[in-house]
Amino acid sequence: MSKILNWGIIGTSFISDVMADAILQEGKTCLYAVAGRSAKPLAEFAKKYHIGHVYQDYDALINDSNIDIIYIALPNHLHHEFIIKAANAGKAILCEKSLSIDMQKTERALTAVDNNKVFFAEGLMYLTHPFISTIMQHINHNVIGNIRSIHAQYCAPISEFVNPQSKGALFNLGCYPISLIQLLLQQSFGDHIFHDFHVSATGTRGNDGNICESSVQFRFMNLEKQKPVMAQVYTAETYGLHASVTILGEAGRIELLSNPWLPESSHNTLRVTQYDKESETIDVNAEGNGFLYQVRLIREALEQGHTALQRPSARPSDSHQIMKMLTAWYDSHN
């Protein structure tokens, strides 16, 4: 693909601003069009980013033949509808996390992507950042041995900003630790480890009826060694900001000392400790945040004719597995 890629953004929430900034910073694609249903914020967004093509009809943007890739920045419960429409229009798609709010909608969306052979990525932007690549190098080089347990927490005061139909903390925040756990276990044991897992959760619901705070334990069976792998996650959307991850292996541990889900250009720090040895603290520098790397990798993938990103980024099959874990967590509260 030799021409400059044109982006069309659906939605004008704060995350659209973050993505627009990343598109401009990356500088090798064009912020071509935006669509929104509220006239004032739509006009303000278009003016701020000098966007010449403005729509109050999402379908009109999707069907604009000049647009190559559509960024879906709508609430979770609307994602599947516009993934399907964009795929049927032959567009490349970047959809904000979480992919959907249940498995039926998830599978309808991914089926449309597969049937139309279009590019698709879920907006788990942190997975594209060098910080995650550094973590995975230590895992893949077996520095801490076989993983036995993962502990993760993610809290942020976002409840008043999110749409009640997006299903609360699990799908707005819990998707981050779940996607990291999915990556760590897949790369360590293979996809078979997700064939047999048990989920136990407890939580509380907010005024909107959604789960606003939850603690979950996953128990995965490692079929090769018949040793279970445990993962504990806590998330809350009513206070914070707090993030932490500890990965315990049979030979050592990795502690993420900075927020792995909001990596920046510097101060991305992990500590690696082999048992009974001194710890090593590693700081990972980068060119920018995860959104910048996400835009770059998507551009490169499209220029090379690929329909998905490569690991450690999430592929469509990974997004499907992440949603299975999220919905199992959600359903275990009922």
N, C-alpha and C positions, 0 to 999 in steps of 0.2 A: 504494500500500500504506500504510494508515493505522495498522495495529497495530504494536506494538513487535516487532521481529524476535527470534526465539529461536535462539540458537546451540546446537549440539550438537558437542562435541569428541570425536573418536575418537583415543585415545592420550594418555599422560600423561608424555611425555618432556619435556626442558627447553624445547623449542620450544613446547609447549603452555602452559607457564607464561608465556612471553613473549607469546603471543597472548592468553591470558586477561587479563594485565595491560593489553594494548592495548584489549581489548573494554571493560574496566571504565573505563579512562581516557577512551575516546571517549564512553561514557556514554549512548548513545542506542539501544542494543540490550541484550538480556538474555542472560547466560551461564546457559543453562537446564539443560543436561545434559552429562554426561561418561561415556565408556565406556573401560574398560581391562580387561586380563585378569589383572593382578596385584593382588590384593585390597588389600595394604597401601598401595602408592603411589596407587592409585585413591582409597582412603578419605582419604589425606592431601591429595590434590589437591582433592577435593570439600569437605573441611573448610576448607582454605586460602581457597577462593574462594566459600564459602557456596553451593554448588551443591546443589539439592534433589533432582535426579533423577540417579541413579547406576546404570550398567549394567555388568555383566561380559560382556555379549553385544553385540557391535558391531551385529549385525542388529537387535536390539531397539531400540537408539537410532535407527538409520536409519528404522525403521518407526513411531517415535513421532510421531503426527499433530500434536503441538504444536511440533515443531521445524521451523524454516524453512530454516536454512542449516547445513550440516555442514562442519566443519573436519577434514580428514584429516591427522593428524600421525603417521602410521605410516612404517616404513622404505620406501624407494623401490620395492622389489619387490612391495609389497602395494598400492600406490596404485591401479593400474588396477582391481583387483577391487572396491574400495570406491567408486571413482568410478562404476563401472557400477551397483552396487547403489543408491547414492544417487540417481543419475540416474533409474533405473527407479522409484524411490520418489517422484520428482517434487521432490526437494530441490535447493535452490541449493547449490553446492559451492565450497569453497576447499580446494585440495589442495596440500600442501607440495611444494616442488621436490625433486628433479626429477619431472616428471610420471610417468615410468616408467623402465624400464631397457632397453627395446628398442622398435623401431617397431611391431611387431605388437601389443604390449600398449597402446602409445600410441594406435594407430588404433582398437582395440576400445573404449578408454575414451572417446575423443572422438566416436566414432560413437554411443555411448549418450547422450552429452550432446546431440548434435545431434538424434537421433531423439526425445528427450524434451523438447526445447526448454527446457532448464533453464539457469540461470545457472552459469557455470564460470569460475574463475580459478585459475591456478597461483600458488603463494606466492612469487613473485619480488617481495617486498614493497618492495625498494629502488626499483623502477621507479615507485612511486606517490609518492615523496618529491619535494619541490620542488628538491632538488639535481639530480636527473636532468632535471627540466623546464628548469632554468637551463642545463645543458649543451646540451640539445637546442635551446634558443633560439639559442645561438651557432652550432650546426651549421646550423640551418635558415635563419639570416640570412647564411650563407656567409662568416662571419668569417674562417675559415681556408681557404676555397676547397674544391675537391674533395678528399675524403679519399683518401689514397694508402696509408697504413699505420696499423695500430693495434697497439700493444704492451701486453699486459696480464699481470699476475701476481697470483695469489692463493694464499697458503699459510696453513695453520692446523693446529695439532696436535690433530686430531680423530679419528685412526684408532682409538684405543682405545674411542671412544664410539659408533661407528656399527656398524650391523648388517653383517656380512660379505656378505650377499646384496644389499646396496644398490649393489654394483659399484664401490666405491672412490672415489678422489679426483675423477674426471671428473664423476660424477653428484652428488657431495656438494659440491664446490667449483667445479669447472670450469664448471658450469652458470651461475655468476654472470658471469664474463667473456664466455662465449659468448652469453648473453642480451643483454648490453650491446652486443657487436659486432653481433648481429642487429638490434637497434634502430638503431644508428648507420648501418649500411649500408642497411637498408630505407628509412629516412627520407631518406637521401642519394641513393639510386639506384633505389629501387623493388624490388618482389619479384623481378623478373627476374634480379637479380644472384645470387640463390641457385640459379638453374637450372644454373649451370656453375661448379663449384669443385673444386679439387684439395686433398687433405689429405695431409700427411706428418708422422708423429709418432714419437717415441721415448720410452721410459719404463722404469720398473722396477716390479716387483711385490713386495708385502709378504708376510708369512707366511700371510695368508689367501688368497693367490692373486690378489687384486685389484691393479689398477694404483694404486700409492700416490704416484707422482711421474711427471709427463709434461710434455713440451714438444711443441707442435704448431705447424705453419705451415699456414694456409689461403691459397689463391690464388684470388681471385674475379675473374671477367672482367666488366668494365664494358662491356656491349654497345654503349652509345652512343658511347663514345670509344675503344673497343678498348684501354683501358689497364687492366692488372691492378691489383687492390687487394689488399694483403697484410695478414694478421692473424697475429700471433704470440702464443701463450698458454703460460704455464708455471703449473702447479699442483702442490702437494704437500700431503699430509695428515699428515705426520710431524713438522713443525716450523712455526714461525711465531709470531705472526700478522704477515703482511705482505700489503699490497695496493698495486698501482700500475697506472696506465693513462696512456698517452700516445697522443694522436691526432694524426697528422701529415697536414696538408693541403698543397695546392700553394701556399697563401699564408701559412700559419702553423701553429701547433700549440696543442693544449689538453693540459695536464697536470693530472691529478686528484691533488691533494696530500693528500687525506684518503681514507679507505676509502669508495668509492662504494657498496659493497654492505652497509655498516652505517652509513648516514647517521643523524645525531642532530639535536638541536634547534639546535646551533651547531657552529662549527668544521668546516663542510663547505666545503672550499676547493678552488678550481681556479685555474690560472694560464693566461691566454690571451696568446700571443705571436704577433704578426705579424712575419714575418721582417724583420730589420734595424730593428725598432722596439722600444721598451721594453715589457716585460711588464706585464700588468695582473693583479693578484691579487684574486680575488673570493671573499668569504665569504658563504655562504648560510645564513641563519637560518630556523628553522622552529618549528612548535608542538610537535614531538616527533619520534620515530623513524619508520622506514618502516612498522612494524607498525601504528602509530596511523593513519597515512594510508591504509593498506590497508583497515583496518576501516571507516574513514569512507567511502572511495570505494565499497566494496562495498555498504554500507548505502544510499548515495545511488543507486547503480545499481539496486538492487532496488526502492527506493521509486519509481523512474521507470520500472520495468518492463523494464529492459534485461537481456540475457542474457550480457553481457560488459562488461569495463571498456574504456575508451578509451585510445588511445596517449597517453603513452608506456608505460602499463601493458601487460602481455602479454595479448593476446586468444587464444582457442583456436587460431586459425590461426598465431599467433606461437609458441605453445607447441609446436605440431607442427613448425615449422621449427627451433626451438631443439633439439628432440629429434633431428631429422635431422642437425644439425651435431654434436651430442654423440655419436650412435651412429657417425657417420662417423669422428670422432676415435678413439673406442674401437676400432672395427674396423680402423683403420690400424695398430694394434699387432700384429695377428695375421699 
